[in-house]
Amino acid sequence: MKTITAANANREFSNLLREVRKGEEITILSRGTPVAKIISVNSAVLQKNAMKTLLLSRLKTQGITGFRNWTRDELYKDS
């Protein structure tokens, strides 16, 4: 992961885009504090899909944690 100041990112934006296209992740700093991250759209989509798959597989292995002894009608009855 590469870190760059906001001023340098502004001057070198085209170069940053080329690096991101190659898979580099770039963090933008403003006064020494991280304020933004530039990542490839492809890597973001892949990461999101991987996290979704991981979550779904974990949920499938977990048992039922509660018991529902109510009906739908009880939830929506007029008070």
Residue pairs with C-beta under 8 A, 6 or more apart in sequence:
1 24
1 25
1 26
1 27
2 19
2 24
2 25
2 26
2 27
3 26
3 27
3 29
3 34
4 12
4 16
4 26
4 27
4 28
4 29
5 28
5 29
5 30
6 28
6 29
6 30
6 35
9 16
9 26
9 28
16 26
16 38
19 26
20 26
20 38
20 39
20 40
21 40
23 40
23 43
25 37
25 38
25 39
25 43
26 37
26 38
26 39
27 34
27 36
27 37
28 34
28 35
28 36
28 37
28 38
29 35
